[in-house]
């Protein structure tokens, strides 16, 4: 990589939604933990590849891919309501970096591209925000627009992490159960998954699992995540995140 995650974070800070979007040092470490794991699991991206990131929001992953691997075409999508909230400067910067943004509501169950269009797709930190009944439909759509031998990376929180297990023992809901519609567009965490469930969801759509792993983010947020991180080094299923690399055959 010729561009670091921190460089991208610093470059686009405050760009998508204006000055109110300023990140603390802990936020930046959080992003570095998440995106470094995705990068570490990604197969090689070639210049001729056509890619898609589902869920642009701040755009860290999209800018990182474009600046580091220079694929000819990189598409991304975001909910139409959130799309309207992006600053003009942000939309202009996307165009200047050849990142093609399309407004799309995943709850409608269709992606606005033809069959076999993409060489790779990144579907990160979205499943937990979707209605569970919609998940198979969306994964089927991802498979439809992905080329044969194309690859997919999925990340999502681990419902079986150590802290969530402890919360359940204490009688607390292990996730931040949030059914409000944020910004009239997306929900909070409706449902989180175990590794076995995530594997099953992908295999049910005939994806082949190439690699899977547990990893930690937000390690420095507080004492409990530091303890969770330490224990997860010895018992990986206690980590707070799941990641899978899958392939369409």
C-alpha positions as CSV (number, residue, x, y, z in Angstrom):
1,X,0.0,0.0,0.0
2,X,1.3,3.4,-0.9
3,X,-1.3,5.3,1.2
4,X,-1.8,4.6,4.9
5,X,-5.2,4.4,6.5
6,X,-4.3,7.3,8.8
7,X,-3.5,9.5,5.8
8,X,-6.9,8.8,4.3
9,X,-8.7,9.4,7.6
10,X,-6.9,12.8,8.1
11,X,-7.6,13.7,4.5
12,X,-11.4,13.2,4.5
13,X,-12.1,14.1,8.1
14,X,-15.0,16.6,8.2
15,X,-15.6,16.2,4.4
16,X,-18.8,14.1,4.1
17,X,-21.1,15.9,6.6
18,X,-19.1,19.1,7.3
19,X,-17.2,20.3,10.4
20,X,-19.4,18.4,12.9
21,X,-17.8,15.2,11.7
22,X,-14.5,15.5,13.6
23,X,-13.0,12.3,15.0
24,X,-11.1,11.8,18.3
25,X,-7.9,9.9,18.4
26,X,-9.8,6.8,19.7
27,X,-12.1,7.1,16.7
28,X,-9.2,7.1,14.3
29,X,-7.6,4.0,16.0
30,X,-11.0,2.3,15.8
31,X,-11.1,3.0,12.0
32,X,-7.5,1.8,11.6
33,X,-8.3,-1.5,13.4
34,X,-11.3,-2.2,11.2
35,X,-9.8,-1.3,7.8
36,X,-6.4,-2.8,8.4
37,X,-8.1,-6.2,8.9
38,X,-10.1,-5.9,5.7
39,X,-7.0,-4.9,3.8
40,X,-5.0,-7.8,5.2
41,X,-7.6,-10.3,4.0
42,X,-8.2,-8.8,0.5
43,X,-6.9,-10.6,-2.5
44,X,-4.8,-8.6,-4.9
45,X,-6.7,-5.8,-6.7
46,X,-5.6,-5.2,-10.3
47,X,-5.9,-1.9,-12.2
48,X,-8.5,-3.4,-14.6
49,X,-10.8,-4.6,-11.8
50,X,-14.2,-3.2,-11.2
51,X,-15.1,-3.0,-7.5
52,X,-18.0,-2.1,-5.3
53,X,-18.2,-1.0,-1.7
54,X,-21.7,-1.4,-0.3
55,X,-22.3,1.5,2.1
56,X,-20.0,4.5,1.5
57,X,-20.9,6.8,4.5
58,X,-17.6,8.6,5.4
59,X,-15.8,6.9,2.5
60,X,-12.6,5.7,4.3
61,X,-12.5,2.3,2.6
62,X,-13.4,3.6,-0.9
63,X,-10.7,6.3,-0.8
64,X,-8.2,3.8,0.6
65,X,-8.8,1.3,-2.2
66,X,-8.7,4.0,-4.9
67,X,-5.5,5.6,-3.7
68,X,-3.7,2.4,-2.9
69,X,-4.7,0.0,-5.7
70,X,-6.0,2.4,-8.4
71,X,-8.7,0.1,-9.9
72,X,-10.1,1.6,-13.1
73,X,-13.6,1.7,-11.7
74,X,-14.7,1.8,-8.1
75,X,-18.4,2.0,-7.4
76,X,-20.1,2.6,-4.1
77,X,-23.7,3.1,-2.9
78,X,-25.4,4.8,0.0
79,X,-29.0,5.3,1.1
80,X,-30.7,8.0,-0.9
81,X,-31.6,10.1,2.2
82,X,-28.0,10.0,3.4
83,X,-26.8,10.7,-0.1
84,X,-28.7,14.0,0.0
85,X,-26.9,15.0,3.3
86,X,-23.4,14.8,1.8
87,X,-21.7,18.1,1.3
88,X,-21.1,19.4,-2.3
89,X,-17.4,19.3,-1.6
90,X,-17.5,15.6,-0.6
91,X,-19.4,14.7,-3.8
92,X,-16.9,16.7,-5.8
93,X,-14.0,15.0,-4.2
94,X,-15.6,11.6,-5.0
95,X,-15.7,12.5,-8.6
96,X,-12.2,13.9,-8.6
97,X,-11.0,10.5,-7.3
98,X,-13.1,8.5,-9.8
99,X,-15.3,7.0,-7.1
100,X,-18.8,6.5,-8.6
101,X,-21.6,6.9,-6.1
102,X,-25.1,5.6,-6.6
103,X,-28.0,6.2,-4.2
104,X,-29.6,2.9,-3.4
105,X,-31.9,1.6,-0.6
106,X,-30.9,-2.0,0.2
107,X,-34.3,-2.6,1.8
108,X,-35.7,-2.7,-1.7
109,X,-33.7,-5.8,-2.4
110,X,-32.1,-4.9,-5.8
111,X,-28.7,-3.5,-6.8
112,X,-28.6,-1.1,-9.8
113,X,-26.1,-3.1,-11.9
114,X,-26.3,-5.9,-14.4
115,X,-25.3,-9.5,-13.8
116,X,-21.6,-10.4,-13.5
117,X,-20.5,-6.8,-13.3
118,X,-18.0,-6.6,-10.4
119,X,-14.6,-8.3,-9.8
120,X,-14.9,-7.7,-6.0
121,X,-17.4,-6.4,-3.5
122,X,-16.9,-5.2,0.1
123,X,-20.0,-5.5,2.4
124,X,-18.7,-4.2,5.7
125,X,-20.6,-3.3,8.9
126,X,-24.0,-3.4,7.3
127,X,-25.7,-6.8,8.0
128,X,-26.4,-5.8,11.6
129,X,-28.4,-2.8,10.4
130,X,-30.6,-4.8,8.1
131,X,-33.9,-6.6,8.7
132,X,-32.8,-10.3,9.0
133,X,-35.5,-11.5,6.4
134,X,-33.8,-9.2,3.8
135,X,-30.3,-10.7,4.3
136,X,-30.7,-13.7,1.9
137,X,-32.2,-11.4,-0.8
138,X,-29.3,-9.0,-0.5
139,X,-26.7,-11.7,-0.5
140,X,-28.4,-13.2,-3.6
141,X,-28.2,-9.8,-5.3
142,X,-24.5,-9.5,-4.4
143,X,-23.9,-12.8,-6.0
144,X,-25.8,-11.8,-9.1
145,X,-23.7,-8.7,-9.8
146,X,-20.4,-10.4,-8.9
147,X,-18.4,-12.0,-11.7
148,X,-17.5,-15.7,-11.7
149,X,-14.4,-16.1,-9.5
150,X,-15.1,-12.7,-8.0
151,X,-14.6,-12.2,-4.3
152,X,-16.6,-10.8,-1.5
153,X,-15.5,-9.6,2.0
154,X,-18.1,-9.4,4.7
155,X,-17.5,-8.0,8.2
156,X,-20.0,-7.6,11.1
157,X,-20.0,-7.6,14.9
158,X,-19.7,-10.9,16.7
159,X,-22.8,-11.5,18.9
160,X,-20.7,-14.1,20.8
161,X,-18.0,-11.7,21.9
162,X,-16.8,-11.8,25.5
163,X,-18.4,-8.6,26.6
164,X,-21.8,-9.5,25.0
165,X,-21.7,-12.9,26.7
166,X,-21.1,-11.2,30.0
167,X,-23.9,-8.7,29.4
168,X,-26.3,-11.6,28.6
169,X,-25.4,-13.3,31.9
170,X,-26.2,-10.0,33.6
171,X,-29.6,-10.0,32.1
172,X,-28.8,-7.3,29.5
173,X,-29.5,-7.4,25.8
174,X,-26.0,-8.2,24.3
175,X,-26.5,-5.7,21.5
176,X,-27.6,-2.1,21.5
177,X,-31.1,-2.9,20.5
178,X,-32.2,0.1,18.5
179,X,-35.2,0.0,16.2
180,X,-35.3,3.8,15.6
181,X,-34.9,4.8,12.0
182,X,-31.8,7.0,12.0
183,X,-31.8,10.0,9.6
184,X,-35.1,8.5,8.2
185,X,-32.8,6.0,6.4
186,X,-31.2,3.2,8.4
187,X,-31.7,1.4,11.6
188,X,-29.4,0.8,14.5
189,X,-28.2,-2.8,15.2
190,X,-31.2,-5.0,14.7
191,X,-29.5,-8.4,14.7
192,X,-25.9,-9.5,15.1
193,X,-24.5,-12.9,14.1
194,X,-22.1,-15.7,15.1
195,X,-19.4,-17.0,12.8
196,X,-21.4,-20.1,12.1
197,X,-24.5,-18.1,11.1
198,X,-22.4,-15.9,8.8
199,X,-20.9,-18.9,7.1
200,X,-24.3,-20.5,6.7
201,X,-25.8,-17.3,5.2
202,X,-23.1,-17.2,2.5
203,X,-23.0,-20.9,1.8
204,X,-26.8,-20.9,1.4
205,X,-26.2,-18.7,-1.6
206,X,-23.4,-21.1,-2.8
207,X,-20.5,-18.8,-2.0
208,X,-17.3,-20.7,-1.2
209,X,-15.6,-19.6,2.1
210,X,-12.0,-18.9,1.3
211,X,-11.0,-17.5,4.7
212,X,-12.6,-16.5,8.0
213,X,-11.4,-14.9,11.1
214,X,-12.2,-13.1,14.4
215,X,-10.7,-9.7,15.1
216,X,-10.9,-6.8,17.5
217,X,-11.7,-3.2,17.0
218,X,-12.1,-0.4,19.5
219,X,-9.4,-2.0,21.7
220,X,-8.4,1.2,23.4
221,X,-11.9,2.5,24.0
222,X,-12.0,1.4,27.7
223,X,-10.9,-1.2,30.2
224,X,-13.4,-3.8,29.2
225,X,-12.4,-3.8,25.6
226,X,-8.8,-4.1,26.6
227,X,-9.6,-7.2,28.7
228,X,-11.7,-8.6,25.8
229,X,-8.8,-8.0,23.5
230,X,-6.3,-9.8,25.8
231,X,-8.6,-12.8,26.2
232,X,-9.4,-13.0,22.5
233,X,-5.7,-13.5,21.7
234,X,-6.1,-16.9,23.4
235,X,-9.8,-17.6,22.6
236,X,-10.5,-15.9,19.2
237,X,-14.3,-16.5,19.3
238,X,-14.4,-14.0,22.1
239,X,-13.3,-11.1,19.8
240,X,-15.8,-8.5,18.9
241,X,-15.8,-8.7,15.1
242,X,-16.2,-11.3,12.3
243,X,-14.7,-11.3,8.8
244,X,-15.1,-13.7,5.9
245,X,-13.6,-13.8,2.5
246,X,-15.8,-15.7,0.1
247,X,-15.7,-16.4,-3.6
248,X,-18.3,-16.9,-6.4
249,X,-17.8,-20.0,-8.5
